[in-house]
């Protein structure tokens, strides 16, 4: 006789899926499941260059970064559809449409240099030209910051 202590733990998605399916009579949660499963289905390299844009009449609209990737993904469409049907069920996604678009990822902020004290203090001889002295100080500071 199995007791509660001997029973292995169940995955939470296995418990919640029937509940979500019962509330989702119109199929509105299909897009949420598609967005969640997309990176696992296509892999990290393709996921970086694509984004789920919508799910209209069982056709997933996928934004792609370049036209070259659209062509490549159109060739891979049968494999991707088979994996999606395996993960999401037969009726959620029946077709894929790839469109060129800007991905809505956050833009990277440019790196900025931080002023730091030089590692080695070097005394400059007396230079009369202030521009020449500033150029030498800048050069010495850059040399002190460089990783040697």
N, CA and C atoms as a LAMMPS dump frame, in Angstrom:
ITEM: TIMESTEP
0
ITEM: NUMBER OF ATOMS
444
ITEM: BOX BOUNDS ff ff ff
-5.0000000000000000e+02 5.0000000000000000e+02
-5.0000000000000000e+02 5.0000000000000000e+02
-5.0000000000000000e+02 5.0000000000000000e+02
ITEM: ATOMS id mol type element x y z
1 1 1 N 0.835 -1.173 0
2 1 2 C 0 0 0
3 1 3 C 0.886 1.245 0
4 2 1 N 0.701 2.098 -0.976
5 2 2 C 1.511 3.312 -1.094
6 2 3 C 0.937 4.404 -0.214
7 3 1 N 1.795 5.037 0.498
8 3 2 C 1.377 6.15 1.339
9 3 3 C 1.834 7.453 0.691
10 4 1 N 1.426 8.537 1.297
11 4 2 C 1.78 9.854 0.757
12 4 3 C 3.289 10.075 0.808
13 5 1 N 3.962 9.43 1.733
14 5 2 C 5.41 9.602 1.853
15 5 3 C 6.157 8.874 0.731
16 6 1 N 5.621 7.784 0.249
17 6 2 C 6.29 7.012 -0.784
18 6 3 C 5.958 7.494 -2.19
19 7 1 N 5.005 8.37 -2.311
20 7 2 C 4.577 8.855 -3.619
21 7 3 C 5.568 9.89 -4.135
22 8 1 N 6.048 9.72 -5.384
23 8 2 C 7 10.713 -5.917
24 8 3 C 6.293 12.039 -6.182
25 9 1 N 7.034 13.138 -6.14
26 9 2 C 6.411 14.446 -6.4
27 9 3 C 5.966 14.559 -7.857
28 10 1 N 4.89 15.284 -8.061
29 10 2 C 4.379 15.521 -9.407
30 10 3 C 4.81 16.909 -9.873
31 11 1 N 4.982 17.029 -11.173
32 11 2 C 5.319 18.332 -11.738
33 11 3 C 4.099 19.247 -11.667
34 12 1 N 4.342 20.507 -11.366
35 12 2 C 3.237 21.455 -11.201
36 12 3 C 2.503 21.693 -12.518
37 13 1 N 3.238 21.65 -13.657
38 13 2 C 2.551 21.881 -14.929
39 13 3 C 1.601 20.737 -15.265
40 14 1 N 1.908 19.525 -14.816
41 14 2 C 1.001 18.4 -15.046
42 14 3 C -0.29 18.562 -14.234
43 15 1 N -0.18 19.195 -13.088
44 15 2 C -1.357 19.421 -12.263
45 15 3 C -2.192 20.606 -12.749
46 16 1 N -1.522 21.645 -13.238
47 16 2 C -2.24 22.856 -13.64
48 16 3 C -2.787 22.799 -15.061
49 17 1 N -2.195 21.979 -15.929
50 17 2 C -2.638 21.945 -17.328
51 17 3 C -4.119 21.604 -17.468
52 18 1 N -4.665 20.574 -16.788
53 18 2 C -6.109 20.315 -16.918
54 18 3 C -6.967 21.484 -16.425
55 19 1 N -6.512 22.148 -15.385
56 19 2 C -7.255 23.292 -14.859
57 19 3 C -7.262 24.446 -15.868
58 20 1 N -6.101 24.736 -16.455
59 20 2 C -6.008 25.808 -17.451
60 20 3 C -6.835 25.447 -18.682
61 21 1 N -6.768 24.197 -19.112
62 21 2 C -7.542 23.777 -20.278
63 21 3 C -9.043 23.9 -20.03
64 22 1 N -9.473 23.674 -18.812
65 22 2 C -10.894 23.792 -18.493
66 22 3 C -11.359 25.249 -18.561
67 23 1 N -10.506 26.186 -18.128
68 23 2 C -10.864 27.603 -18.183
69 23 3 C -10.678 28.19 -19.584
70 24 1 N -9.853 27.57 -20.395
71 24 2 C -9.506 28.108 -21.706
72 24 3 C -10.388 27.487 -22.784
73 25 1 N -11.669 27.791 -22.741
74 25 2 C -12.582 27.201 -23.716
75 25 3 C -12.404 27.798 -25.105
76 26 1 N -11.952 29.051 -25.209
77 26 2 C -11.768 29.706 -26.505
78 26 3 C -10.348 29.557 -27.054
79 27 1 N -9.449 28.925 -26.319
80 27 2 C -8.078 28.749 -26.785
81 27 3 C -7.216 29.984 -26.628
82 28 1 N -7.541 30.857 -25.691
83 28 2 C -6.797 32.1 -25.521
84 28 3 C -5.43 31.889 -24.857
85 29 1 N -5.265 30.811 -24.111
86 29 2 C -3.995 30.574 -23.431
87 29 3 C -2.982 29.901 -24.354
88 30 1 N -3.375 29.564 -25.563
89 30 2 C -2.46 28.941 -26.515
90 30 3 C -1.265 29.82 -26.818
91 31 1 N -1.49 31.134 -26.939
92 31 2 C -0.398 32.059 -27.213
93 31 3 C 0.584 32.093 -26.043
94 32 1 N 0.065 32.013 -24.829
95 32 2 C 0.935 32.03 -23.655
96 32 3 C 1.803 30.775 -23.631
97 33 1 N 1.187 29.64 -23.889
98 33 2 C 1.959 28.394 -23.921
99 33 3 C 2.961 28.415 -25.062
100 34 1 N 2.578 28.978 -26.209
101 34 2 C 3.49 29.062 -27.348
102 34 3 C 4.698 29.939 -27.02
103 35 1 N 4.466 31.091 -26.427
104 35 2 C 5.57 31.986 -26.054
105 35 3 C 6.497 31.297 -25.065
106 36 1 N 5.916 30.567 -24.14
107 36 2 C 6.724 29.881 -23.127
108 36 3 C 7.548 28.742 -23.735
109 37 1 N 6.987 27.992 -24.65
110 37 2 C 7.646 26.81 -25.209
111 37 3 C 8.562 27.127 -26.387
112 38 1 N 8.393 28.267 -27.04
113 38 2 C 9.134 28.575 -28.258
114 38 3 C 10.647 28.434 -28.113
115 39 1 N 11.295 29.015 -27.089
116 39 2 C 12.759 28.878 -26.997
117 39 3 C 13.208 27.425 -26.847
118 40 1 N 12.447 26.607 -26.138
119 40 2 C 12.821 25.207 -25.984
120 40 3 C 12.628 24.428 -27.274
121 41 1 N 11.627 24.788 -28.047
122 41 2 C 11.335 24.063 -29.286
123 41 3 C 12.387 24.359 -30.354
124 42 1 N 12.762 25.615 -30.521
125 42 2 C 13.671 25.984 -31.604
126 42 3 C 15.129 26.044 -31.195
127 43 1 N 15.424 26.106 -29.914
128 43 2 C 16.809 26.188 -29.469
129 43 3 C 17.256 27.628 -29.261
130 44 1 N 18.367 27.799 -28.545
131 44 2 C 18.802 29.155 -28.179
132 44 3 C 19.247 30.017 -29.353
133 45 1 N 19.876 29.418 -30.368
134 45 2 C 20.37 30.216 -31.492
135 45 3 C 19.221 30.838 -32.287
136 46 1 N 18.188 30.066 -32.55
137 46 2 C 17.039 30.592 -33.294
138 46 3 C 16.194 31.483 -32.389
139 47 1 N 16.075 31.142 -31.12
140 47 2 C 15.267 31.938 -30.197
141 47 3 C 15.803 33.364 -30.057
142 48 1 N 17.127 33.54 -30.179
143 48 2 C 17.699 34.889 -30.103
144 48 3 C 17.302 35.746 -31.294
145 49 1 N 16.988 35.114 -32.411
146 49 2 C 16.696 35.845 -33.636
147 49 3 C 15.214 35.875 -33.981
148 50 1 N 14.383 35.311 -33.128
149 50 2 C 12.945 35.246 -33.394
150 50 3 C 12.163 35.65 -32.157
151 51 1 N 10.88 35.922 -32.392
152 51 2 C 9.981 36.297 -31.301
153 51 3 C 8.552 35.97 -31.724
154 52 1 N 7.794 35.372 -30.834
155 52 2 C 6.392 35.062 -31.133
156 52 3 C 5.61 36.366 -31.135
157 53 1 N 4.929 36.631 -32.251
158 53 2 C 4.182 37.875 -32.391
159 53 3 C 2.689 37.677 -32.159
160 54 1 N 2.185 36.488 -32.486
161 54 2 C 0.761 36.255 -32.296
162 54 3 C 0.374 34.856 -32.711
163 55 1 N -0.874 34.538 -32.421
164 55 2 C -1.459 33.26 -32.806
165 55 3 C -2.839 33.571 -33.354
166 56 1 N -2.974 33.487 -34.689
167 56 2 C -4.229 33.859 -35.345
168 56 3 C -4.741 32.68 -36.144
169 57 1 N -5.915 32.199 -35.792
170 57 2 C -6.559 31.087 -36.491
171 57 3 C -5.62 29.878 -36.599
172 58 1 N -4.98 29.533 -35.485
173 58 2 C -4.067 28.392 -35.37
174 58 3 C -2.802 28.554 -36.203
175 59 1 N -2.503 29.767 -36.625
176 59 2 C -1.262 30.063 -37.335
177 59 3 C -0.413 30.957 -36.438
178 60 1 N 0.766 30.474 -36.089
179 60 2 C 1.672 31.251 -35.246
180 60 3 C 2.426 32.236 -36.124
181 61 1 N 2.368 33.508 -35.761
182 61 2 C 3.1 34.553 -36.471
183 61 3 C 4.38 34.807 -35.68
184 62 1 N 5.508 34.598 -36.348
185 62 2 C 6.808 34.701 -35.697
186 62 3 C 7.594 35.826 -36.345
187 63 1 N 8.019 36.813 -35.534
188 63 2 C 8.877 37.891 -36.031
189 63 3 C 10.305 37.362 -36.101
190 64 1 N 10.985 37.672 -37.198
191 64 2 C 12.348 37.201 -37.427
192 64 3 C 13.227 38.407 -37.717
193 65 1 N 14.475 38.357 -37.268
194 65 2 C 15.357 39.517 -37.367
195 65 3 C 15.81 39.81 -38.788
196 66 1 N 16.058 38.795 -39.624
197 66 2 C 16.547 39.048 -40.98
198 66 3 C 15.83 38.147 -41.985
199 67 1 N 15.88 38.552 -43.242
200 67 2 C 15.247 37.778 -44.309
201 67 3 C 15.944 36.433 -44.51
202 68 1 N 17.236 36.389 -44.272
203 68 2 C 17.97 35.136 -44.403
204 68 3 C 17.438 34.095 -43.424
205 69 1 N 17.147 34.533 -42.202
206 69 2 C 16.607 33.606 -41.199
207 69 3 C 15.184 33.181 -41.556
208 70 1 N 14.418 34.046 -42.185
209 70 2 C 13.073 33.658 -42.63
210 70 3 C 13.183 32.506 -43.625
211 71 1 N 14.107 32.615 -44.562
212 71 2 C 14.291 31.558 -45.551
213 71 3 C 14.72 30.26 -44.867
214 72 1 N 15.636 30.348 -43.939
215 72 2 C 16.113 29.158 -43.23
216 72 3 C 14.995 28.518 -42.405
217 73 1 N 14.205 29.335 -41.74
218 73 2 C 13.117 28.805 -40.912
219 73 3 C 12.001 28.208 -41.757
220 74 1 N 11.771 28.749 -42.936
221 74 2 C 10.78 28.15 -43.824
222 74 3 C 11.201 26.74 -44.234
223 75 1 N 12.506 26.516 -44.391
224 75 2 C 12.986 25.168 -44.688
225 75 3 C 12.846 24.23 -43.489
226 76 1 N 12.914 24.794 -42.284
227 76 2 C 12.813 23.989 -41.061
228 76 3 C 11.376 23.873 -40.545
229 77 1 N 10.432 24.47 -41.237
230 77 2 C 9.053 24.541 -40.76
231 77 3 C 8.455 23.18 -40.384
232 78 1 N 8.615 22.116 -41.165
233 78 2 C 8.019 20.827 -40.767
234 78 3 C 8.556 20.294 -39.428
235 79 1 N 9.856 20.437 -39.203
236 79 2 C 10.431 19.961 -37.936
237 79 3 C 9.938 20.795 -36.765
238 80 1 N 9.87 22.113 -36.953
239 80 2 C 9.409 22.996 -35.871
240 80 3 C 7.945 22.715 -35.55
241 81 1 N 7.117 22.547 -36.588
242 81 2 C 5.697 22.245 -36.364
243 81 3 C 5.518 20.919 -35.635
244 82 1 N 6.326 19.923 -35.993
245 82 2 C 6.22 18.627 -35.318
246 82 3 C 6.559 18.764 -33.833
247 83 1 N 7.6 19.526 -33.519
248 83 2 C 7.966 19.728 -32.107
249 83 3 C 6.898 20.52 -31.364
250 84 1 N 6.317 21.538 -32.032
251 84 2 C 5.259 22.324 -31.39
252 84 3 C 4.026 21.471 -31.122
253 85 1 N 3.645 20.635 -32.066
254 85 2 C 2.486 19.763 -31.859
255 85 3 C 2.739 18.789 -30.723
256 86 1 N 3.967 18.322 -30.61
257 86 2 C 4.316 17.407 -29.523
258 86 3 C 4.201 18.099 -28.171
259 87 1 N 4.635 19.363 -28.112
260 87 2 C 4.615 20.099 -26.839
261 87 3 C 3.246 20.684 -26.499
262 88 1 N 2.556 21.255 -27.496
263 88 2 C 1.335 22.016 -27.239
264 88 3 C 0.051 21.258 -27.556
265 89 1 N 0.17 20.167 -28.256
266 89 2 C -1.031 19.461 -28.675
267 89 3 C -1.265 19.672 -30.155
268 90 1 N -2.106 18.831 -30.715
269 90 2 C -2.333 18.833 -32.168
270 90 3 C -3.033 20.087 -32.671
271 91 1 N -3.91 20.675 -31.885
272 91 2 C -4.797 21.707 -32.415
273 91 3 C -4.369 23.144 -32.105
274 92 1 N -3.332 23.343 -31.327
275 92 2 C -2.964 24.712 -30.967
276 92 3 C -2.326 25.451 -32.136
277 93 1 N -1.295 24.867 -32.731
278 93 2 C -0.593 25.501 -33.853
279 93 3 C -0.641 24.546 -35.039
280 94 1 N -1.256 25.008 -36.132
281 94 2 C -1.335 24.196 -37.351
282 94 3 C -0.364 24.672 -38.419
283 95 1 N 0.042 25.949 -38.358
284 95 2 C 0.937 26.491 -39.367
285 95 3 C 1.802 27.577 -38.736
286 96 1 N 2.915 27.882 -39.394
287 96 2 C 3.816 28.947 -38.958
288 96 3 C 3.952 29.962 -40.089
289 97 1 N 3.953 31.237 -39.731
290 97 2 C 4.193 32.297 -40.698
291 97 3 C 5.306 33.175 -40.148
292 98 1 N 6.378 33.303 -40.904
293 98 2 C 7.53 34.092 -40.476
294 98 3 C 7.49 35.446 -41.167
295 99 1 N 7.608 36.516 -40.382
296 99 2 C 7.584 37.879 -40.917
297 99 3 C 8.817 38.63 -40.433
298 100 1 N 9.277 39.537 -41.245
299 100 2 C 10.423 40.368 -40.875
300 100 3 C 9.943 41.448 -39.918
301 101 1 N 10.669 41.637 -38.83
302 101 2 C 10.287 42.663 -37.879
303 101 3 C 11.376 42.928 -36.868
304 102 1 N 11.269 44.049 -36.207
305 102 2 C 12.207 44.388 -35.139
306 102 3 C 11.796 43.649 -33.885
307 103 1 N 12.744 42.995 -33.269
308 103 2 C 12.465 42.265 -32.042
309 103 3 C 12.388 43.257 -30.888
310 104 1 N 11.519 42.981 -29.956
311 104 2 C 11.264 43.943 -28.875
312 104 3 C 12.133 43.671 -27.658
313 105 1 N 13.356 43.354 -27.89
314 105 2 C 14.27 43.133 -26.779
315 105 3 C 14.807 44.478 -26.314
316 106 1 N 15.188 44.541 -25.062
317 106 2 C 15.726 45.788 -24.54
318 106 3 C 17.056 46.099 -25.215
319 107 1 N 17.244 47.332 -25.648
320 107 2 C 18.53 47.675 -26.256
321 107 3 C 19.625 47.693 -25.195
322 108 1 N 20.802 47.325 -25.615
323 108 2 C 21.933 47.344 -24.692
324 108 3 C 22.411 48.775 -24.508
325 109 1 N 22.728 49.118 -23.296
326 109 2 C 23.267 50.44 -23.03
327 109 3 C 24.752 50.426 -23.362
328 110 1 N 25.246 51.474 -23.977
329 110 2 C 26.67 51.491 -24.323
330 110 3 C 27.53 51.52 -23.067
331 111 1 N 28.668 50.869 -23.146
332 111 2 C 29.587 50.856 -22.022
333 111 3 C 30.233 52.225 -21.89
334 112 1 N 30.46 52.618 -20.669
335 112 2 C 31.126 53.899 -20.453
336 112 3 C 32.406 53.652 -19.667
337 113 1 N 33.392 54.467 -19.919
338 113 2 C 34.665 54.307 -19.222
339 113 3 C 34.591 55.024 -17.878
340 114 1 N 35.182 54.42 -16.912
341 114 2 C 35.211 54.992 -15.574
342 114 3 C 36.587 55.584 -15.315
343 115 1 N 36.639 56.822 -14.825
344 115 2 C 37.948 57.387 -14.517
345 115 3 C 38.545 56.691 -13.289
346 116 1 N 39.785 56.265 -13.437
347 116 2 C 40.468 55.616 -12.321
348 116 3 C 41.865 56.205 -12.17
349 117 1 N 42.368 56.067 -11.005
350 117 2 C 43.732 56.527 -10.758
351 117 3 C 44.703 55.57 -11.453
352 118 1 N 45.801 56.092 -11.982
353 118 2 C 46.761 55.201 -12.636
354 118 3 C 47.398 54.25 -11.63
355 119 1 N 47.821 53.097 -12.117
356 119 2 C 48.447 52.105 -11.23
357 119 3 C 49.826 52.563 -10.78
358 120 1 N 50.539 53.179 -11.712
359 120 2 C 51.902 53.599 -11.413
360 120 3 C 52.004 55.107 -11.59
361 121 1 N 52.502 55.762 -10.577
362 121 2 C 52.679 57.208 -10.68
363 121 3 C 54 57.498 -11.378
364 122 1 N 53.951 58.237 -12.455
365 122 2 C 55.153 58.61 -13.201
366 122 3 C 55.205 60.129 -13.238
367 123 1 N 56.317 60.645 -12.814
368 123 2 C 56.505 62.093 -12.83
369 123 3 C 57.003 62.521 -14.2
370 124 1 N 56.342 63.496 -14.763
371 124 2 C 56.744 64.036 -16.05
372 124 3 C 57.755 65.159 -15.843
373 125 1 N 58.675 65.269 -16.754
374 125 2 C 59.557 66.44 -16.669
375 125 3 C 58.755 67.703 -16.996
376 126 1 N 59.278 68.797 -16.651
377 126 2 C 58.582 70.062 -16.895
378 126 3 C 58.439 70.287 -18.398
379 127 1 N 57.198 70.348 -18.856
380 127 2 C 56.907 70.593 -20.265
381 127 3 C 56.234 71.952 -20.375
382 128 1 N 56.704 72.758 -21.311
383 128 2 C 56.162 74.102 -21.458
384 128 3 C 54.818 74.094 -22.171
385 129 1 N 54.62 73.195 -23.114
386 129 2 C 53.384 73.165 -23.896
387 129 3 C 52.295 72.412 -23.099
388 130 1 N 51.177 73.074 -22.72
389 130 2 C 50.149 72.409 -21.915
390 130 3 C 49.44 71.281 -22.677
391 131 1 N 49.296 71.385 -23.989
392 131 2 C 48.662 70.324 -24.771
393 131 3 C 49.541 69.077 -24.798
394 132 1 N 50.848 69.278 -24.918
395 132 2 C 51.767 68.157 -24.918
396 132 3 C 51.767 67.47 -23.552
397 133 1 N 51.726 68.263 -22.484
398 133 2 C 51.7 67.702 -21.132
399 133 3 C 50.401 66.904 -20.919
400 134 1 N 49.235 67.426 -21.379
401 134 2 C 47.956 66.719 -21.239
402 134 3 C 47.969 65.427 -22.048
403 135 1 N 48.583 65.462 -23.237
404 135 2 C 48.665 64.254 -24.06
405 135 3 C 49.507 63.189 -23.369
406 136 1 N 50.65 63.574 -22.791
407 136 2 C 51.489 62.618 -22.073
408 136 3 C 50.778 62.072 -20.845
409 137 1 N 50.065 62.915 -20.101
410 137 2 C 49.332 62.453 -18.92
411 137 3 C 48.25 61.446 -19.31
412 138 1 N 47.558 61.722 -20.4
413 138 2 C 46.532 60.81 -20.886
414 138 3 C 47.145 59.48 -21.299
415 139 1 N 48.268 59.524 -21.975
416 139 2 C 48.958 58.312 -22.406
417 139 3 C 49.419 57.494 -21.207
418 140 1 N 49.991 58.139 -20.233
419 140 2 C 50.473 57.435 -19.038
420 140 3 C 49.31 56.848 -18.254
421 141 1 N 48.194 57.578 -18.18
422 141 2 C 47.021 57.058 -17.478
423 141 3 C 46.467 55.828 -18.183
424 142 1 N 46.39 55.872 -19.506
425 142 2 C 45.907 54.716 -20.268
426 142 3 C 46.849 53.53 -20.087
427 143 1 N 48.131 53.771 -20.071
428 143 2 C 49.095 52.706 -19.864
429 143 3 C 48.931 52.096 -18.478
430 144 1 N 48.642 52.934 -17.494
431 144 2 C 48.449 52.433 -16.125
432 144 3 C 47.182 51.608 -15.989
433 145 1 N 46.148 51.888 -16.786
434 145 2 C 44.897 51.133 -16.708
435 145 3 C 44.939 49.825 -17.492
436 146 1 N 45.85 49.747 -18.461
437 146 2 C 45.867 48.576 -19.333
438 146 3 C 46.251 47.329 -18.558
439 147 1 N 45.666 46.214 -18.972
440 147 2 C 46.019 44.945 -18.332
441 147 3 C 47.261 44.375 -18.979
442 148 1 N 48.284 44.284 -18.216
443 148 2 C 49.547 43.77 -18.774
444 148 3 C 49.82 42.397 -18.24
